[in-house]
Amino acid sequence: MDDTPEDLAIAEALAAHGVSSCPHCGRVLDLGDVSWNDAESGSGTPMTWAQIICQRCDTEVAHWSSWWPGGQDGDVTDFVVNVLPDWKNS
């Protein structure tokens, strides 16, 4: 981890959700485990789909959708500011 503001925000969110480490293999999770892509609702409204998947063992740790339309066109700052806050425990 580079300790950029984005790295720190991801680490804080992971800790807040109780998944700082992969629940399967124990690897410490970081920004490299996060992905986000363009999506759309059934009626065509743009949105973003986000996932956290451990790079070591491919365990999905979390997934969620956001009404933020940035998707993969947005950078990591866009993700942290607009998509990460939509991660809710379910």
N, CA, C and O atoms as a MOPAC input file, in Angstrom:
PM7 MOZYME 1SCF
protein

 N      0.85000 1    -1.17900 1     0.00000 1
 C      0.00000 1     0.00000 1     0.00000 1
 C      0.89100 1     1.23500 1     0.00000 1
 O      1.90000 1     1.28800 1     0.70200 1
 N      0.50500 1     2.22000 1    -0.79300 1
 C      1.30200 1     3.42900 1    -0.93800 1
 C      0.95200 1     4.51300 1     0.06900 1
 O      1.64600 1     5.52700 1     0.15100 1
 N     -0.11100 1     4.31400 1     0.83500 1
 C     -0.58900 1     5.30200 1     1.79900 1
 C     -1.03200 1     6.60100 1     1.14200 1
 O     -0.89700 1     7.67400 1     1.73000 1
 N     -1.55800 1     6.51000 1    -0.07200 1
 C     -2.19700 1     7.66700 1    -0.68300 1
 C     -3.53400 1     7.86900 1     0.03200 1
 O     -3.99400 1     6.96800 1     0.73200 1
 N     -4.15800 1     9.01800 1    -0.12900 1
 C     -5.47400 1     9.20700 1     0.49700 1
 C     -6.47800 1     8.12800 1     0.07300 1
 O     -7.31800 1     7.70700 1     0.86800 1
 N     -6.38500 1     7.69200 1    -1.17200 1
 C     -7.29000 1     6.65600 1    -1.66700 1
 C     -7.01100 1     5.31900 1    -0.98300 1
 O     -7.94100 1     4.62300 1    -0.57700 1
 N     -5.72100 1     4.95600 1    -0.85500 1
 C     -5.35700 1     3.71700 1    -0.16700 1
 C     -5.86100 1     3.73800 1     1.27200 1
 O     -6.39700 1     2.74500 1     1.76300 1
 N     -5.68900 1     4.85700 1     1.93600 1
 C     -6.14000 1     4.97800 1     3.32500 1
 C     -7.65800 1     4.89100 1     3.42500 1
 O     -8.18100 1     4.28000 1     4.35700 1
 N     -8.37300 1     5.49500 1     2.47600 1
 C     -9.83700 1     5.43400 1     2.48900 1
 C    -10.31500 1     3.99800 1     2.30100 1
 O    -11.25400 1     3.56700 1     2.96900 1
 N     -9.68100 1     3.26000 1     1.40200 1
 C    -10.04100 1     1.85200 1     1.19600 1
 C     -9.76200 1     1.06300 1     2.47200 1
 O    -10.60900 1     0.28500 1     2.91000 1
 N     -8.59900 1     1.25100 1     3.07000 1
 C     -8.25200 1     0.53800 1     4.29800 1
 C     -9.24400 1     0.84300 1     5.41600 1
 O     -9.64200 1    -0.05700 1     6.15500 1
 N     -9.64100 1     2.10000 1     5.54100 1
 C    -10.61600 1     2.48400 1     6.56700 1
 C    -11.97000 1     1.84400 1     6.30500 1
 O    -12.62300 1     1.37800 1     7.23800 1
 N    -12.40300 1     1.81600 1     5.04200 1
 C    -13.68600 1     1.19700 1     4.70400 1
 C    -13.65000 1    -0.30600 1     4.97100 1
 O    -14.60600 1    -0.86700 1     5.50700 1
 N    -12.55600 1    -0.95500 1     4.60100 1
 C    -12.42500 1    -2.38400 1     4.87600 1
 C    -12.50700 1    -2.65400 1     6.37200 1
 O    -13.20200 1    -3.57300 1     6.80500 1
 N    -11.80200 1    -1.85800 1     7.15200 1
 C    -11.83200 1    -2.02500 1     8.61200 1
 C    -13.23000 1    -1.78200 1     9.16600 1
 O    -13.69100 1    -2.52000 1    10.03700 1
 N    -13.90300 1    -0.75400 1     8.66800 1
 C    -15.24900 1    -0.43800 1     9.14600 1
 C    -16.23600 1    -1.56500 1     8.85000 1
 O    -17.20600 1    -1.75800 1     9.58200 1
 N    -15.97900 1    -2.30500 1     7.77300 1
 C    -16.84800 1    -3.41800 1     7.40700 1
 C    -16.34400 1    -4.74800 1     7.97200 1
 O    -16.92200 1    -5.80100 1     7.70300 1
 N    -15.26900 1    -4.69300 1     8.75100 1
 C    -14.75300 1    -5.88800 1     9.40800 1
 C    -14.08400 1    -6.88500 1     8.48700 1
 O    -14.06200 1    -8.08200 1     8.77200 1
 N    -13.53100 1    -6.39300 1     7.36800 1
 C    -12.87600 1    -7.28700 1     6.41400 1
 C    -11.51300 1    -6.74200 1     5.98300 1
 O    -11.22100 1    -6.67700 1     4.78900 1
 N    -10.70400 1    -6.36300 1     6.92000 1
 C     -9.36200 1    -5.88900 1     6.57900 1
 C     -8.51900 1    -6.99600 1     5.95900 1
 O     -7.58800 1    -6.73400 1     5.19700 1
 N     -8.86000 1    -8.23600 1     6.29700 1
 C     -8.17600 1    -9.40100 1     5.75400 1
 C     -9.19300 1   -10.32200 1     5.10800 1
 O    -10.36800 1   -10.32700 1     5.47500 1
 N     -8.73400 1   -11.09600 1     4.14900 1
 C     -9.60000 1   -12.05200 1     3.48200 1
 C    -10.10300 1   -13.07500 1     4.50100 1
 O     -9.30600 1   -13.64700 1     5.24700 1
 N    -11.40400 1   -13.30900 1     4.54000 1
 C    -11.93400 1   -14.27500 1     5.49800 1
 C    -11.55400 1   -15.72000 1     5.16500 1
 O    -11.70400 1   -16.60400 1     6.00800 1
 N    -11.06600 1   -15.96800 1     3.95200 1
 C    -10.69800 1   -17.32600 1     3.56000 1
 C     -9.21500 1   -17.61900 1     3.79600 1
 O     -8.87000 1   -18.62300 1     4.41900 1
 N     -8.33000 1   -16.73100 1     3.29100 1
 C     -6.88900 1   -17.02400 1     3.37100 1
 C     -6.12400 1   -16.11100 1     4.33000 1
 O     -4.96400 1   -16.38100 1     4.64100 1
 N     -6.75700 1   -15.03900 1     4.79800 1
 C     -6.11400 1   -14.15900 1     5.76600 1
 C     -5.25100 1   -13.05700 1     5.18400 1
 O     -4.70000 1   -12.25200 1     5.93400 1
 N     -5.12000 1   -12.99900 1     3.86700 1
 C     -4.30700 1   -11.95000 1     3.23500 1
 C     -4.89600 1   -10.58300 1     3.53400 1
 O     -6.11400 1   -10.40800 1     3.48200 1
 N     -4.04400 1    -9.60900 1     3.84800 1
 C     -4.49700 1    -8.24400 1     4.08200 1
 C     -4.98100 1    -7.67500 1     2.75100 1
 O     -4.24900 1    -7.68700 1     1.76100 1
 N     -6.22000 1    -7.17600 1     2.73200 1
 C     -6.82500 1    -6.63400 1     1.52300 1
 C     -6.41300 1    -5.18200 1     1.32200 1
 O     -6.13300 1    -4.46600 1     2.28300 1
 N     -6.38000 1    -4.75600 1     0.05700 1
 C     -6.02000 1    -3.38100 1    -0.25400 1
 C     -6.68300 1    -2.95500 1    -1.55700 1
 O     -7.54300 1    -3.66600 1    -2.07700 1
 N     -6.30000 1    -1.83400 1    -2.07100 1
 C     -6.88200 1    -1.28200 1    -3.28500 1
 C     -6.78400 1    -2.25000 1    -4.46100 1
 O     -7.65800 1    -2.25100 1    -5.32800 1
 N     -5.76000 1    -3.05600 1    -4.50500 1
 C     -5.59500 1    -4.01400 1    -5.58900 1
 C     -6.68800 1    -5.07000 1    -5.64500 1
 O     -6.84800 1    -5.73900 1    -6.66600 1
 N     -7.43300 1    -5.22800 1    -4.57300 1
 C     -8.50900 1    -6.21300 1    -4.51700 1
 C     -9.85600 1    -5.62700 1    -4.92900 1
 O    -10.85800 1    -6.34000 1    -4.97800 1
 N     -9.87700 1    -4.33400 1    -5.22400 1
 C    -11.12000 1    -3.63200 1    -5.53100 1
 C    -11.24700 1    -3.44100 1    -7.03700 1
 O    -10.27900 1    -3.09200 1    -7.71300 1
 N    -12.44500 1    -3.67400 1    -7.55200 1
 C    -12.71200 1    -3.38000 1    -8.96100 1
 C    -14.08900 1    -2.74900 1    -9.07600 1
 O    -14.96600 1    -2.97100 1    -8.24100 1
 N    -14.26200 1    -1.96100 1   -10.12500 1
 C    -15.55600 1    -1.32500 1   -10.37100 1
 C    -15.73000 1    -1.15200 1   -11.86800 1
 O    -14.77400 1    -0.91200 1   -12.60600 1
 N    -16.98900 1    -1.28400 1   -12.29600 1
 C    -17.29900 1    -1.24800 1   -13.72100 1
 C    -18.61800 1    -0.54100 1   -13.96800 1
 O    -19.44700 1    -0.38800 1   -13.07200 1
 N    -18.78600 1    -0.11400 1   -15.21700 1
 C    -20.05900 1     0.45400 1   -15.65000 1
 C    -21.13400 1    -0.61900 1   -15.58900 1
 O    -20.87300 1    -1.79400 1   -15.84800 1
 N    -22.32800 1    -0.20600 1   -15.24800 1
 C    -23.49200 1    -1.08700 1   -15.26400 1
 C    -24.69900 1    -0.21900 1   -15.57500 1
 O    -24.58100 1     0.99600 1   -15.73000 1
 N    -25.83600 1    -0.84100 1   -15.66400 1
 C    -27.06200 1    -0.06600 1   -15.81600 1
 C    -28.21100 1    -0.86100 1   -15.22200 1
 O    -28.19000 1    -2.09100 1   -15.17300 1
 N    -29.20500 1    -0.12500 1   -14.77700 1
 C    -30.39500 1    -0.76200 1   -14.22100 1
 C    -31.18700 1    -1.41400 1   -15.34500 1
 O    -30.85900 1    -1.26000 1   -16.52200 1
 N    -32.22100 1    -2.13300 1   -14.97400 1
 C    -33.06700 1    -2.76300 1   -15.96900 1
 C    -33.72000 1    -1.76600 1   -16.90900 1
 O    -34.06900 1    -2.10900 1   -18.03900 1
 N    -33.88500 1    -0.53300 1   -16.44600 1
 C    -34.49000 1     0.49900 1   -17.29800 1
 C    -33.44200 1     1.35600 1   -18.00700 1
 O    -33.78000 1     2.33000 1   -18.68000 1
 N    -32.16500 1     0.98500 1   -17.85200 1
 C    -31.11400 1     1.68600 1   -18.57900 1
 C    -30.43400 1     2.82800 1   -17.84600 1
 O    -29.62500 1     3.54200 1   -18.43900 1
 N    -30.74500 1     3.01700 1   -16.56500 1
 C    -30.10300 1     4.08100 1   -15.79300 1
 C    -28.64400 1     3.71100 1   -15.51000 1
 O    -28.38700 1     2.63200 1   -14.97600 1
 N    -27.68400 1     4.57500 1   -15.85200 1
 C    -26.27500 1     4.27500 1   -15.58900 1
 C    -26.00000 1     4.14000 1   -14.09600 1
 O    -26.57800 1     4.85000 1   -13.27400 1
 N    -25.11500 1     3.22200 1   -13.77100 1
 C    -24.70700 1     2.99800 1   -12.39200 1
 C    -23.33400 1     2.33700 1   -12.39400 1
 O    -22.74800 1     2.11000 1   -13.45300 1
 N    -22.83300 1     2.03600 1   -11.22300 1
 C    -21.53300 1     1.38000 1   -11.07300 1
 C    -21.70600 1     0.12100 1   -10.24200 1
 O    -22.46500 1     0.10900 1    -9.27200 1
 N    -21.00500 1    -0.93300 1   -10.62000 1
 C    -20.97700 1    -2.18100 1    -9.87300 1
 C    -19.57200 1    -2.33300 1    -9.29900 1
 O    -18.59100 1    -2.22500 1   -10.03500 1
 N    -19.46300 1    -2.58000 1    -7.99800 1
 C    -18.16100 1    -2.69300 1    -7.33900 1
 C    -18.02300 1    -4.06100 1    -6.67300 1
 O    -19.00300 1    -4.64300 1    -6.20900 1
 N    -16.79500 1    -4.55800 1    -6.63600 1
 C    -16.49700 1    -5.83100 1    -5.98700 1
 C    -15.15800 1    -5.74200 1    -5.27300 1
 O    -14.26100 1    -4.99800 1    -5.67000 1
 N    -15.05500 1    -6.52500 1    -4.20900 1
 C    -13.77100 1    -6.73500 1    -3.55400 1
 C    -13.53900 1    -8.23300 1    -3.58100 1
 O    -14.29000 1    -9.00900 1    -2.99100 1
 N    -12.47200 1    -8.62600 1    -4.28400 1
 C    -12.13600 1   -10.03700 1    -4.44000 1
 C    -10.66000 1   -10.20800 1    -4.10000 1
 O     -9.80400 1    -9.53400 1    -4.67200 1
 N    -10.36800 1   -11.10000 1    -3.17800 1
 C     -8.99000 1   -11.34900 1    -2.76300 1
 C     -8.15300 1   -11.80200 1    -3.95200 1
 O     -8.51900 1   -12.74600 1    -4.65200 1
 N     -7.03700 1   -11.13000 1    -4.17600 1
 C     -6.15200 1   -11.48200 1    -5.28600 1
 C     -5.44400 1   -12.81800 1    -5.08200 1
 O     -5.02500 1   -13.45800 1    -6.04800 1
 N     -5.31000 1   -13.23500 1    -3.82900 1
 C     -4.60200 1   -14.49500 1    -3.57100 1
 C     -5.49200 1   -15.70800 1    -3.83400 1
 O     -5.07000 1   -16.64900 1    -4.50700 1
 N     -6.71800 1   -15.69600 1    -3.31100 1
 C     -7.53400 1   -16.91000 1    -3.37000 1
 C     -8.84400 1   -16.75000 1    -4.12500 1
 O     -9.62800 1   -17.69600 1    -4.19800 1
 N     -9.09700 1   -15.57200 1    -4.68800 1
 C    -10.30800 1   -15.29000 1    -5.46900 1
 C    -11.60200 1   -15.35000 1    -4.66000 1
 O    -12.67200 1   -15.55600 1    -5.23100 1
 N    -11.52200 1   -15.17600 1    -3.35400 1
 C    -12.72500 1   -15.12100 1    -2.53700 1
 C    -13.36500 1   -13.75200 1    -2.67700 1
 O    -12.70100 1   -12.73100 1    -2.50200 1
 N    -14.66000 1   -13.72900 1    -2.99500 1
 C    -15.37400 1   -12.46000 1    -3.04300 1
 C    -15.67100 1   -12.03300 1    -1.60800 1
 O    -16.29400 1   -12.76800 1    -0.84200 1
 N    -15.22200 1   -10.85500 1    -1.26800 1
 C    -15.40100 1   -10.32100 1     0.07800 1
 C    -16.63000 1    -9.42900 1     0.14300 1
 O    -17.33300 1    -9.41300 1     1.15300 1
 N    -16.89300 1    -8.69200 1    -0.91700 1
 C    -18.05400 1    -7.79800 1    -0.94400 1
 C    -18.39900 1    -7.45700 1    -2.38000 1
 O    -17.54900 1    -7.51400 1    -3.26900 1
 N    -19.64900 1    -7.10500 1    -2.59600 1
 C    -20.07500 1    -6.53100 1    -3.86400 1
 C    -21.25400 1    -5.61800 1    -3.58500 1
 O    -22.06000 1    -5.87600 1    -2.69100 1
 N    -21.34200 1    -4.55800 1    -4.35600 1
 C    -22.44000 1    -3.61200 1    -4.19400 1
 C    -22.59400 1    -2.78100 1    -5.45200 1
 O    -21.70400 1    -2.72100 1    -6.30100 1
 N    -23.74500 1    -2.14700 1    -5.54600 1
 C    -23.99300 1    -1.24500 1    -6.66600 1
 C    -24.13700 1     0.17200 1    -6.13600 1
 O    -24.47200 1     0.39500 1    -4.97300 1
 N    -23.87600 1     1.11000 1    -7.01300 1
 C    -23.96700 1     2.52900 1    -6.68700 1
 C    -24.67200 1     3.23100 1    -7.83300 1
 O    -24.47400 1     2.88600 1    -8.99800 1
 N    -25.48100 1     4.20300 1    -7.50600 1
 C    -26.13400 1     4.96900 1    -8.56600 1
 C    -25.17000 1     5.95300 1    -9.21600 1
 O    -25.55100 1     6.66400 1   -10.14500 1
 N    -23.92600 1     6.00700 1    -8.74200 1
 C    -22.93500 1     6.86300 1    -9.38900 1
 C    -22.64400 1     6.28900 1   -10.76800 1
 O    -22.31400 1     5.10700 1   -10.87100 1
 N    -22.75500 1     7.08300 1   -11.83400 1
 C    -22.60100 1     6.55400 1   -13.17700 1
 C    -21.16000 1     6.48000 1   -13.68100 1
 O    -20.94400 1     6.13600 1   -14.84200 1
 N    -20.17500 1     6.79200 1   -12.84700 1
 C    -18.79100 1     6.87100 1   -13.31800 1
 C    -18.20200 1     5.58300 1   -13.82000 1
 O    -17.45800 1     5.58600 1   -14.80100 1
 N    -18.51500 1     4.47400 1   -13.16900 1
 C    -17.99000 1     3.17700 1   -13.58400 1
 C    -16.49500 1     3.19300 1   -13.80000 1
 O    -15.77200 1     3.92200 1   -13.12100 1
 N    -16.03100 1     2.40100 1   -14.73300 1
 C    -14.60300 1     2.28500 1   -14.96100 1
 C    -14.01800 1     3.50500 1   -15.65200 1
 O    -12.79900 1     3.62100 1   -15.77800 1
 N    -14.87600 1     4.41800 1   -16.10200 1
 C    -14.36000 1     5.65600 1   -16.68500 1
 C    -13.79300 1     6.57600 1   -15.60800 1
 O    -12.97100 1     7.44700 1   -15.89300 1
 N    -14.23800 1     6.37700 1   -14.37000 1
 C    -13.75100 1     7.19700 1   -13.27100 1
 C    -12.42800 1     6.65700 1   -12.73900 1
 O    -12.11200 1     5.48000 1   -12.91100 1
 N    -11.67100 1     7.51500 1   -12.10200 1
 C    -10.41200 1     7.08400 1   -11.51000 1
 C    -10.65100 1     6.63900 1   -10.06800 1
 O    -11.78700 1     6.63800 1    -9.59500 1
 N     -9.59200 1     6.26500 1    -9.38200 1
 C     -9.73000 1     5.73500 1    -8.02400 1
 C    -10.27000 1     6.80400 1    -7.06400 1
 O    -10.99500 1     6.47400 1    -6.12600 1
 N     -9.93000 1     8.06100 1    -7.28300 1
 C    -10.47900 1     9.12400 1    -6.43100 1
 C    -11.98600 1     9.21300 1    -6.61400 1
 O    -12.72600 1     9.35400 1    -5.64000 1
 N    -12.44000 1     9.13100 1    -7.85100 1
 C    -13.87200 1     9.12200 1    -8.15400 1
 C    -14.55000 1     7.95300 1    -7.43000 1
 O    -15.62100 1     8.11900 1    -6.84600 1
 N    -13.92400 1     6.77400 1    -7.47000 1
 C    -14.47000 1     5.60400 1    -6.78600 1
 C    -14.57200 1     5.85000 1    -5.27900 1
 O    -15.61800 1     5.60300 1    -4.67800 1
 N    -13.49300 1     6.33300 1    -4.67500 1
 C    -13.46800 1     6.54400 1    -3.22500 1
 C    -14.51200 1     7.57500 1    -2.79300 1
 O    -15.18300 1     7.39400 1    -1.77700 1
 N    -14.64500 1     8.64000 1    -3.55300 1
 C    -15.56100 1     9.72000 1    -3.18600 1
 C    -17.02500 1     9.36000 1    -3.46700 1
 O    -17.90800 1     9.69700 1    -2.67900 1
 N    -17.28200 1     8.67800 1    -4.58900 1
 C    -18.65800 1     8.50900 1    -5.03800 1
 C    -19.24200 1     7.10200 1    -4.95000 1
 O    -20.46100 1     6.95500 1    -4.86100 1
 N    -18.41400 1     6.07800 1    -4.97300 1
 C    -18.92700 1     4.70200 1    -4.97500 1
 C    -18.69800 1     4.00900 1    -3.63200 1
 O    -19.58900 1     3.32300 1    -3.13200 1
 N    -17.53500 1     4.17800 1    -3.05600 1
 C    -17.20600 1     3.51800 1    -1.79300 1
 C    -18.21600 1     3.82000 1    -0.68200 1
 O    -18.54900 1     2.91600 1     0.08400 1
 N    -18.72200 1     5.06900 1    -0.56400 1
 C    -19.70300 1     5.34200 1     0.49800 1
 C    -21.02400 1     4.57100 1     0.34300 1
 O    -21.79500 1     4.46900 1     1.29700 1
 N    -21.28200 1     4.03200 1    -0.85000 1
 C    -22.50200 1     3.26400 1    -1.05400 1
 C    -22.38900 1     1.81400 1    -0.60500 1
 O    -23.36500 1     1.06700 1    -0.66500 1
 N    -21.19600 1     1.41000 1    -0.15200 1
 C    -21.00800 1     0.04700 1     0.34200 1
 C    -21.70800 1    -0.05700 1     1.69400 1
 O    -21.31900 1     0.58500 1     2.67000 1
 N    -22.73200 1    -0.86800 1     1.72200 1
 C    -23.48700 1    -1.10100 1     2.95000 1
 C    -23.36300 1    -2.54900 1     3.34200 1
 O    -23.26400 1    -3.41600 1     2.47400 1
 N    -23.36600 1    -2.83100 1     4.62300 1
 C    -23.38600 1    -4.21200 1     5.07400 1
 C    -24.74400 1    -4.80900 1     4.74300 1
 O    -25.78100 1    -4.18800 1     4.97700 1
 N    -24.73000 1    -5.99600 1     4.20900 1
 C    -26.00400 1    -6.65400 1     3.91100 1
 C    -26.02900 1    -8.04400 1     4.46700 1
 O    -27.02400 1    -8.75200 1     4.31400 1

